[in-house]
Amino acid sequence: MQEPAEVRRADATPYAASLIEGLRDIGYSLETAISDIIDNSITAGARNVWIATETVSEAPYIAILDDGAGMSEEELVAAMRPGSKNPLAKRDEPDLGRFGLGLKSASFSQCRRLTVVSRQSGGTAAAIWDLDEVARRNDWSIQLPDDTSGIPGLDGLGNRGTLVLWEKLDRLVSVHVTNPARRTEIINQRLAEAERHLRLVFHRFMEQSKPLRIFLNGRELRPLNPFAVNHDALIPDPVETLHLGSGEVEIQSFTLPHHKQMSKAEWEDIGGPEGHMNSQGFYLYRGKRLILYGTWFGLCRQSELTKLSRVRVDIPNSMDSEWKIDVKKSSAQLPPIVRDRLRKVIERIQTGSKRTYLRRGQKLVDQERLPMWQRIQADGQIRYRPNQDHPAFSNFAQSLPEHLRQGFYNCIALVGASLPVESLHADMAGVAEQIVPDTVDHETLSQAVRATLSVLTAAKKDLREILALMKDVDPFRSAWEETQRIVDCNLKSSEAS
């Protein structure tokens, strides 16, 4: 058998200056970059993480410190090496890493100078990546300073733990921003935007029996549970487990309380800046760390009626390749076998959210409740029409001369025909919780109360039932205290006569 010819080879080692600049553009935001650093702290067993910033000086910085296990100099040098771990290698269960790129790529996305100081067993090790130095030397060498006394933020590091320091924040603040006040404003605004992300991404670590505590400039962050698990009106489904060769996938769906069952602050906090419409869907966790949320993975569309549906999906780090977890740990793709399972589950998942809205909407058109509006469904269309038989309308019509009654009913029909359907649809799709019924003056409310009392009393309904029916519909519901006073006055007048 003929021996194969020797293969010619050429050195293709990448240029350090070019490749390391490319690592800056993987797509990190400030919040995902900080999250990647905190992942390392959790893997190191930290119980506390402190984020400290200096925004006033001419050399602003962000320092992230933890009280984890720390690293020796040998371990630190390995951690500073791009691609320090093989993504195919098996990792321990609490290891939140993936490619061995997170510390470097996350840091370079925000700054040009990365300093890491770590303490372990009484020893201190320090290493520095300075991209300006890399550009000048065009090699893969890091600085190992023996004197660490002048490193910002070092006084916050304890006997063990790690400091990650970002300086030369050229991505966070443009070099063209020279006004210190404006620079401080920009950094503080970006940090405020990152705060909610951290509360959400690490909420399960912050809620456990031995919680992870995260501090931002001395203030402890509160966990933000996206499922409102402590609310009495939450509807959780049982946990389902999908057994696969590479591990187990746990699935649990939740139907959030209606916004009228929560305070405005609670509702806005759990909805976030994107709103509840964009926050519905799957919440994917890898090792209890939130990876991705607010998506149905293309299995269905977001809608107003399903915006209360949220589904927790838990996967182990052994499934990274199947889910195509990216370097930033902020995106993933649904494996076919899991997609098939979730497709079967998703209809049931959404039913609870739809039922919550439809049940409330049904009360508004329930004929037993004397609705102001009728819902008419026919020929594949839905129409809303003022209920001309409502006591407020019919009683007033009877008080008019006969030749004016038809004109009055025509006016009511015109109101129904001019209902601004397109505007209502746009508002309901975006800010449904901000849509409220209009208010009426005392005289108008009194007229409606008197007419409704007259009809319901004539129908032999007792006072408790009358009040229950009125309390569920507007305009009485939104002005209930005044409605009750008007009812009491009318009852006293009737008794006196």
N, C-alpha and C positions, 0 to 999 in steps of 0.2 A: 504494500500500500504506500502510495507516494506521500511523503511528508508535506504538509501545507507550507506554502511560502511564508516567511516571517512578515508579519504585518507592520507596515511603517507607522510610526506614531509621531505626534507633535504636541507640544505643551499647550494646553488650552486653559491654563489657570486664569480665572477672570481678573481683570484689573480691579484692584481694591477700590480706587477712587470712584470708578464707574458703578460697580455693583453695590457698594454700600450706600451710594446716593439713591440707587433704585429701590433699596429696602425701605426708603422713606415714603414711597408712594404705593404701598400695598392697599391703603384705603382706611387707615385708622382715623377715628375722630378722637377728640380729647377724652371723652368718656370711655370709649373702647380701649384706648391706650392705658388709662389708669386701671381699668378692670383687669387688663392682662398682667399688670404688675401685681395687683392684689391676688390674682390666681397663684402667683409664685409664693406669696406670703402664706396663703392657705395651705399650699403643698408643704411648706416648711413648718407647719403646725402653729402658726401665729394665732394668738387670741386677740391681739389688738393691732390695728393699722392706723397710723396717723398721717394725714395729708396736710402739709404745711406749705404756705406760699409766701413769697416775698414779691410784692408787686410795685412797691414805691420807689425802690432804688433804681439806679441806672443799669443794674445787672439783676433783673428779676429771675426768680427760679421757682421750681416746684419740687418739694422733697416728699418722698413717700417712705415712711419708716414702719418697721414691724418688730415684734418681739419673738420671731420664729427661731428656728434652730441655728441660723447663721451658716457661714461657709468658711472653710479654710482657704488659704491663698490658692492652692491647687484647684479646689472646687470652684472658686470664684473665676479663675482664668478659664476653666471649662465652660462656666455659665456665660461668660462674655464672648465665647466663640459662636459666630453665626452657624445655625444648624448643629447645635451641641448635642441633640438627641435625634435618633432615627424615629420618624413618625410611625414606622411599622413595628417598633419594639413594644413589648408588653409593658404596661405601666401599672404601678400600684393603684388601688382603687381611689385614694384621695388625690392622686396626681392630676392636676387640671391642665398640665402642659400638653403639647401636641407635636410641634415641629422643632422645638429648641430654638425658635426664632423670636418668641414673644417679647422677652426682655429687650432685645436689641431693636427689632423692627417697631415695636410700640414706642420706645423711647426716641428713636431717630425720627419718627413721624412728627414729633413735637419739638425736638431740640437738636442742636448740633454738638452738644457736649453732654455725655452721659458719664456720671461718676457713681460707682457702687462701692460702698463700704460695708463690710460684714464682720461681725464679732462672734467668736465661738471659742469656748474653753479658755477665756481670758486673752486670746489673741485677736488682733485686728488686721484685716486684709483690705486693700483698696485697689481698684482698677478703674481706668478712664479710657473711654472712647471719645476722641475729639475729631470730628469730621474734617475740620480745617487742617489738622495734622495729617490725616489720612490722605487728603487731597494733595498736600505738599510732598509727602513721602511715597504715596502710592504703594503702601504695603499693609499687611494685616496685623500690625503690631499695636498692642495696647500699652498704655503707661501704667506702671506699678509704683506709685509714690510711696516713699518710706515715711514721709512726714504728712500726717492727715489733719494737723491742728487747724489749718485754715479752711477746711471744707465746710461750706454752709450747711446748716441743719444737723451737723454731727452731734451737737450737744443734746439732741433729743434721742440719741441712740443709747440703749441700755447696755448691760453686760453681755447680752446676746441679742442677735437680731440683725437686720439688714437695712441700710439706707440706700435708696435709689434717688439720685439727684439729677434733675434736668436743668441745664443752663443753656444760654444762647437760644432762647425760645423763639426762633425765627418763624416757625410755622404757627405758633399761637398768637404772636403779635408781629405784624409787619415791621420790617426795619425802618419803614417810612414814618411810623408812628413815633415821634420824638417827644411829644408832650407827656410827661409822667402821669398826669391825672387821667388823660385819655387811655394810656396804656393800662393803668390800674383798672379803669372801668371795663376795658375789653376782657382782661384776664378774669376779673370777678364775675362778669356776665357768663363767660364760658364755663367757669367752675359751677355757677348756679345751675346751668343747664346740665352739667355732668352729675350733679347731686342726685337728682331723681333716678337717673340710670343706675347709679351705684346702689341706691336703696332697693331698687327692683331686682337687679341682677343677682345680688348677694343676700336677698331677704331670707332665704332658708338657712343660711349660715348664721345670720343675725338673730334668728328665732329659735335656734336649737338650745338644748339645756345648758350647754357651755357655749354661750354665744360668741361669735366674732363681733368685735366692736370696732366700728370705723368712725374716725374723727376727722372732721374737716375744719382746719384752723381752730382747733380746740372744742368744737361743737360736735357732740355725738349724733350720728345720723340714725333716724328711725327706720326700721325695715318697712318696705312697702309690699304687702302681700296682694297680688293682683286678683286673688279669688275671694277677698273679703271674708276669710274663714271664720272670723269672730262675730259676724253679723247674724242675728237670729233668722233673718229672712232668706239667707243663702240656701240654695237647693243643691247639695252635692250628690253625685251618683257614686255607686260602688266602684272600687278600683278594679280594673281589668289587667291581666298580665298576659303578654304575648311572649311565648318561649321560643327563642331562636338559638341557633348554634353558637353565636358569639355573645350571647347574654340575654337578658330579659328586658322587655319594653313594658313599662307600666303606664296605663292610661286612666285618667279620671277626669270626668267632665263636671262642670259647675254652671249653674244658672244664677247669675248675680241678682241681688234685689233690684226692684224697679227704683228709678231715681227718686220717686216720691216717698220711698221707704228709707232713704238715706239723707243725711244732712248734705247741704250744698258742698261743704268742704270735703267730706268723704267722697262724694260722687266725682268731684273734679280731680281729687288726688288719685283715685283709682283709674280714672279715664286718661289722665295725663294731657299733655299739650296736643296730642293727636286726636283726642276725643274717643268716646266709646265705640264709635263706628269703626275706627281704624285699630282698635285694641281688642276686638273680638277674635276668636279663633284659637289656634294652637299656641301653647307656651312650651317650648322645647327646653328641657333641662339636661345637661350632661354633668353627671356627678353632683347634682343639686344646684349647679350653677346655671342660670338662665342663659341660653344661647340665642334664641330667636323667639319672637312673639308677634302676635297681631297678623297671622296669616292662616289661610285655610289650605295652603299648599296646592291651590288650584282645584280642590275637590268641590268647592261651591263658592258662591259669590257672597261678599259682605252685603248685609242688608240691615235696615232699621229694625226689622222684627227679630233678627238674630244677634243683635249687638250685646245681649246679656249672656251669650254663650262663650265660655272660655274653657279650654281643655288642657290639662297638664299632661305632658308626655315626658317620661323619665327614661333616659338611656344611660348605659355605663360607658366609660371611656374606651372600652374594647370594641365599640361599634363606630369609631371615628371614620374609618375608611368607607363603611357602608353608607353612612349619612353624609359623607363628603364635607366634614367639618373643616372650615377654612382656617388660615393662620390666625385671623383676628378673633376666632371663635364667636362670630356674629352672624354666620349664615350656615345653612345646611340644606340638603336635598332629601326628600322622602324616599326610602328604599321601596321597591315594588311590593314586597311582601307586606310591609307595614301599610303602604298605601291601600292595598286591597282590604285590609282589616279596618282601617279608619273610614273607608268609604261606606262600609256596612254600619259603622257606629254613628256616623255623622248625622244621619236623619234623626235618630233619637236624641242626639246631643242638642240639636237645634229646637226640638219640640218644646222643651221647657221655656226657652226664651220667648218663642212665639206665643205660647199659652199665656205667659205673664202679660204681654201686651194686649192680646186679643181679649182676655178676660176683662181687663180694665176698659177696653174699647167697647165691649159688649154691653157694659153697664150704661153707656151713654145712649144706646139705641134700644135698650130693653123697654118694651111697651109698658110693662108694669111700673116703670119708673118715670112715666110721663116725660119722655125726652123732647127737647126742643127741636131735635133733628131726627129724621128717619133715614136709615140706611137701606137702599133699594138695590138689590142685585138681580140682574136679568140680562139675558143675551150676551153673556161674557163681559158685562160692564157693571160698575158700581157707581151709584149716584147717592149724593146726600141732599136731602130736601127738607126745608123747614116743616115741622109737624103742625099743620093748621088746626089739628084737633087739640093742641095743648091748651089747657085752661086759660093761660094768659092771652092767647089769641082769640079763642072761641068766645070767652066772656066779653072781651072788648068788642068783638064783631057784633054780638047780640045787643050791645048798648048803642050801636050805630043805627041810623035810619036805614031801612032795607035797601034803598037805592045806592048807599055808599058801601055796603058790605063787600060786594064783588070787587070794587076798586081796592079795598083793604087787602083782600086775599090776593089780588093781582100783585100788589106791592110786595107781599111776603114771597110770592113765587119768583119775583124778579131778584130778590135777595138771594134765594137759593140758586138761581140760574147764573148769577154773577160771582159765585164762590170762586176765589182765586186759587184754583187747583194747582197750577204750575208753581206758584209761590209757596204754597203749603208743602208741596212735594219737595221742593228744594230745601226749605227750612227743616222739614222732618228728616231729610237725609243727612243734614249737617249738624244742626243744633236743636234737636227735638226737645231736650230738657229746658230750653229757654223759651219755648212757646207756652204762653199762659193765656187763660181766658181774660177777656176784657172785663173791666169793672163797670158796675152800674150804680147810679145814685140811689139814695134812700127811697125816693118815691117810686122809682121803677121796680126796685126790689120788693117794696111793700105790695105793689100791684100784683106781682108774680106770686108772692106768698099767699095773698088773699084768694086769688083765683085757684091756686093749687089746693089750699086747705078746703075750699068749698067743694071741689070735685071729689077729693079723697074722702072727706067726711060723708058726703052723699053716697059714696061707694061702701059705707059701713066699715071703714078701716079705723083701727084704734090709733091713739096719738103716737104710741111707740113705733108702730109700723109706718105711720105718716112721716115721722122724723127720720126714720131709717131710709125711706125712699128718697126724701128730699136731700139728705146728706150726701148721696152718691152722685148728684147731678149739679151742674152749674146752671144758673149763677149762685145757687144756694151753697154749694160745697166750698167755693172760694171765698165766700163771705158768711161763714157759718155762724159766727158769734152774733152778727147783726141779724141774721135770719132767725135765730132762736129768740132774740128779743122781740122781733116783729110777731113771731108765732105766739109768744106769751101775751103780748098786748092784745092780739086778736082774740085769744081764748078768754082773757079777762073781760073784754068788751062783750063777747057773746054771753058769758055767765051773768054779767050785770044787766043785760037786756032780757 
